[in-house]
C-alpha cells in the first residue's frame, strides 16, 4: 500500500506543476496592466511605468518566469498587490471558510443522496422510484447559482427566515454562524445530493444482478438480508470515488455560491483577484485549489484501493 501511495504522490507533482506554469503564461499574455488598474484612470504614463518597475512587470518574460519558479520552489507567493498582505495568509484564511462550506454541504449530500438512491434502487419502477429519479434529474441539470438565487428569494426575501449575505465565525457566535451558512450549504448540498442519488441508485441496481447475490438467493437468505449485507456494501466502493470527486468539484461550485451569499471564502477571493489582476493572489488561490484537488483524488484512490484489493493488484502489475 505504501508503494502505491508513493507512486500516486509522484504522479501528482506534474498535475499541480503544469496548471501553474500555464497560469503564469496566460496571466502575462492576457490584455490589461495591473499597474494601470491599481493607479486608476487618472494615472499618468510615468506613474504607471514606475509602478511596473516596482512590481517587476517591466522585466522580460523569461526573467519573470525564473523569478516566479524560484519563489514557487520556496512556496513563497509574495504579497497581494491590492490588499498589501501576505498571499499565504489571505488564501488560508479564505480556505477555512470554503472548507467549512464544502464539508458541511457534502455531509448534507451524504445524508440525503445515497439513502434515497438506495431506497430508489430497492424499489425500482415504482411510483416512489420514478418520482425521485425525476427530482434528481432536475437537481443535476439545475445550475448552482440559479438554486442559490431561488433560495435567497424564498427564505431570505419572501419568508425572511435566514440572512442572505454575510458570515460570522463559529467561535464568535455559533447561532449566527448556522444562520449565515444554512442557505449556502443547502444550495451546494442539495445539488450534490442529486448526483450522489443517481450513482448510488445505479450501484444498487448493478449489485442486485451480480452472481454473489444470485448465490445468496439460492441459499434461501431473506431479500432484506441480501440487500443489507450484500447489495449495499457492493455499491459502496464506486460511490466513494464519486464522493471524492464531488468534494473536489465543490471548490469550483463554491466560487459561485460564495459570491451569491457574500461569503469571504476562496471563491470570492479568487474572483476579486481576477477582477483586479492581482497576479500573486490569483496564483496563490489556484495553487491551493490544485493541491486540494489532487490530495482529495489521492485520498479517494487510497480508500478505493483499501475497499477493492483488485486496484492494488493492478497497480503492482
Secondary structure, 3 states (H helix, E strand, C coil): CHHHHHHHHHHHHHHHHHHHHHHHHHHHHCCCCHHHHHHCCCCCHHHHHHHHHHHCCCCCHHHHHHHHHHHHHCCCCCECCCCCCEHHHHHHHHHHHHHHHHHHHHHHHHHHHHHHHHHHHHCCCCHHHHHHHHHHHHHHHCCHHHHHHHHHHHHHHHCCCCCCCCCCCCCCCHHHHHHHHHHHHHHHHHHHHHHHHHHHHHHHHHHCCCHHHHHHHHCCCCHHHHHHHHHHHHHHHHHHHHHHHHHHHHHHHHHHHHHHCCCCCHHHHHHHHHHHCCHHHHHHHHHHHHHHHHHHHHHHHHHHHHHCHHHHHHHHC
